[in-house]
Every structure is written in structure tokens, then in C-alpha cells.
Amino acid sequence: MSRDARARACSRIEWLDPPYVPGHWVPELVALAGGDLLAGMARKPSYRMEWGDLQQLRPEILLIMPCGFDLEATRREVERYESELQVIGGRVQFLDASAYFSRSGPRVVDGLEILEQAFQ
């Protein structure tokens, strides 16, 4: 990311029933990729938020990446919560958490590149 680029306000949901926002290494990945995570704490456990609290964040980008789900499973899960997600707003991005974000390892670097693309 270029130094003069503006960080994009985003929310990331890593579980939908109930909704959880990220912890561990994901908030740091989001920041490195150019995102300004509105909920979640680096190096701390993920935590639950209520749908109403998520709606108040008003993200520019909403990252949907349920822990352990591949892209197809994420799409199926999102269909169940479409109305809640629409109220939150923002441009929605579905991401493959299972392949790139749920486990530490070399593929996290690929995940960082995917996040950078999501913020463009």
C-alpha cells in the first residue's frame, strides 16, 4: 500500500451465529493491507458483538470470512443472514478464511495480498 493511501474503514465478521469480530493476528493483517478495523483487537481472542452494535459501525467495507469456512461455505452462510448484513452496509467481500486466514502459516501472506485487493 502506498504511504499516501487512505485506510479503508472496515468491519470483519468471522462468525455469523452469533456474530464475532476478529482477534489474534487478523487485525494486524487488516492494518497492513490498508484497512482500519472498526471492531476487533490484535493479539486478543475474537469476541462476540450483537447485530445492532455491528450496524452502528457503518463500515465502508464489510469482510465476511467465517473461521474455517471456504468460499463456497461462506456464500451459503451469508444467504442465511442477508437481511442483517444489508443493514450493516458497506461493500461486502466474501473471503476464504479456511485457506488464508484461520491458521497461521505461509498462506497468511497470500491472505494479506487478498486483503490489499479488497481495499482497492
ZAMARGU-4260 file (C-alpha; in steps of 0.2 Angstrom, whole numbers, plus 5000, padded with zeros to 4 digits):
<rodrens>
0) 5000/5000/5000 | 5007/5017/4996 | 5010/5028/5011 | 4998/5042/5005 | 4984/5030/5003
5) 4969/5032/5015 | 4965/5017/5026 | 4948/5010/5022 | 4936/5009/5037 | 4930/4990/5038
10) 4922/4978/5048 | 4926/4959/5048 | 4915/4946/5054 | 4922/4929/5057 | 4907/4920/5063
15) 4888/4924/5060 | 4879/4914/5073 | 4882/4923/5084 | 4892/4937/5076 | 4910/4938/5081
20) 4924/4950/5076 | 4942/4946/5074 | 4956/4944/5086 | 4973/4936/5086 | 4983/4940/5070
25) 4969/4946/5059 | 4968/4964/5065 | 4986/4966/5061 | 4984/4959/5043 | 4969/4971/5040
30) 4980/4986/5046 | 4995/4980/5035 | 4983/4978/5020 | 4977/4996/5022 | 4961/4993/5032
35) 4955/5002/5048 | 4946/4989/5058 | 4932/4996/5067 | 4930/4981/5079 | 4942/4968/5085
40) 4958/4968/5094 | 4975/4962/5089 | 4983/4948/5099 | 4967/4945/5109 | 4954/4932/5107
45) 4939/4936/5095 | 4924/4942/5103 | 4905/4942/5101 | 4895/4958/5095 | 4877/4960/5094
50) 4870/4963/5076 | 4864/4981/5082 | 4881/4985/5088 | 4889/4980/5071 | 4876/4990/5062
55) 4881/5006/5071 | 4899/5004/5065 | 4894/5009/5047 | 4910/5001/5038 | 4915/5006/5021
60) 4919/4988/5018 | 4912/4973/5026 | 4923/4957/5026 | 4914/4941/5028 | 4926/4927/5032
65) 4919/4914/5045 | 4933/4905/5053 | 4937/4888/5045 | 4925/4891/5030 | 4930/4890/5012
70) 4922/4902/5000 | 4908/4892/4995 | 4903/4888/5013 | 4904/4907/5017 | 4892/4911/5002
75) 4880/4898/5009 | 4881/4905/5027 | 4879/4923/5021 | 4862/4919/5012 | 4855/4914/5030
80) 4860/4932/5036 | 4857/4943/5021 | 4845/4955/5029 | 4856/4958/5044 | 4871/4960/5033
85) 4862/4973/5022 | 4858/4984/5037 | 4876/4984/5042 | 4880/4992/5025 | 4897/4994/5016
90) 4904/4985/5001 | 4903/4966/5005 | 4918/4955/5002 | 4917/4936/5004 | 4934/4929/5009
95) 4941/4911/5010 | 4945/4910/5029 | 4950/4892/5029 | 4963/4894/5015 | 4971/4911/5020
100) 4966/4917/5037 | 4961/4904/5050 | 4978/4897/5053 | 4995/4905/5055 | 5007/4899/5042
105) 5014/4904/5024 | 4997/4906/5016 | 4993/4921/5028 | 5005/4931/5016 | 4993/4926/5002
110) 4979/4932/5013 | 4987/4949/5016 | 4988/4951/4997 | 4969/4947/4995 | 4965/4959/5009
115) 4975/4973/4999 | 4965/4969/4984 | 4948/4970/4994 | 4953/4988/5000 | 4956/4995/4982
</rodrens>
